[in-house]
Each structure stands twice: as structure tokens, then as C-alpha cells.
Amino acid sequence: MDKQDADHLEANDFLMALQEMGTYVDVSVDDLMAIHLKAEKYARIRKKEGRQVESLMTQPVITVHTDTTLSDAAHLMVSSKISGLPVVDDNDKLVGIITEADFLRALGVPSHHTSHSVWQTLENMFHKSVKIREPVGVVADLMVANVVTITPQHTLQQVLGVMKQNQIKRVIVCDEEKHVVGMITRSDLVKMFFDHFKKPEAE
């Protein structure tokens, strides 16, 4: 059965329902169909926004310790193709985060500002003679200690609010004891949006 046939049957169902009511209702079948479609749309939005972080987050998460060398952390970030590393203590509890922006500053890139994208910074590097140096020190020297976190029970709508309010690209998911259990990134949210347009698998 194609969509046109299905819509026709659904319209007929609405017509029969109106006739069964036996009272005058100042609304057409087309109006009811339009209301129904809009209601379905909002139901889908509500369902998507109500999804919990636990079903969306990336896990397991690669982490580093406060005493990990910046050189090792940089190599780990490059080899794993990630842009941020949660930092944990000896009890594996979250104490900070170190990102690609922190590494750019450690590498001696003077033009990277918070208002610049990484691409703008890289473009400046290629247009100017920048002397790159091996990062010296440990993660604790560069990490940001004030980390925004969420719990696995947060909803997608809450995550979007947190990311917008704090102007961040990623949120670390922690349990009640501050152990890192996952991460939500802007890329995860974009992927989830485009999953809506995936072609259904052939039966």
C-alpha cells in the first residue's frame, strides 16, 4: 500500500468518526488530517527531545590523568581522532578537560583565540611562519578544571540547553561519584539529526 492509499484510508476513518459522533462539528476532514499530521510531528519532536543521554552518548570515553605528559596526550588525541580528553585523578574521577585549543596554545600558536575556530587558526598558521614546538609539561598544567557535566538521565533537550548556555562543543557524562561514563559532542547531535533522513533498509 502506497502513501496516497494510506492517506485516503485515514481520511475515510476520520469521516466515519465524525458521522458516528452524530453532532455538528465545524471542521473538515482535511482540517482533521492537517491537525493529525502536525500532532504527529510534535509527538516525534517530544519523543526525540525526551531521549535520555544514556542512549545517545559515546562510550567508553578515552581519558588521561593529570600527570600524563602533554606530548603523550597530544599523540593520543591525534591517533584517536578526538578533540577533547577528560582528565581523571588516581580514583578515575573527573578533575578537568583538555582540548585541541589548549594544545594549540601549548604548541606555540599565538593566533588562537576563543573567538576563532580551529580552522581559522590553522589558516593563520599556513599564512605565517610559525615555529611549532613539542609541548612540555603535564596535562595538569593546561587542563581546564571547571568542567560542565551532565548525568546519563539528562534528556536531549536539557543537553542542548547546557551546551547553548555554556557555549561548548562537548559535554562529559558522569555518574553520581564523578566517574566519566560517556560524552556527548556536537557531532553526535548532528549525526542524530541526519539519522532522521536515513533510507529504510530493504525488507
Protein Blocks (a to p, Z undefined) as FASTA:
>chain_A
ZZklmmmmmmmmmmmmmmmnopacdbdfklmmmmmmmmmmmmmmmmmmmpcfklmmccdd
ddddfklcfklmmmmmmmnopabdcdddfkopafbdcdfklmmmmnopakbcfkbcfklm
mmmmmmpccdddddeddfklmmcfbdcdddfkbcfklmmmmmmmnopabdcdddfkopaf
bdcdfklmmmmmmmmmpccddZZ
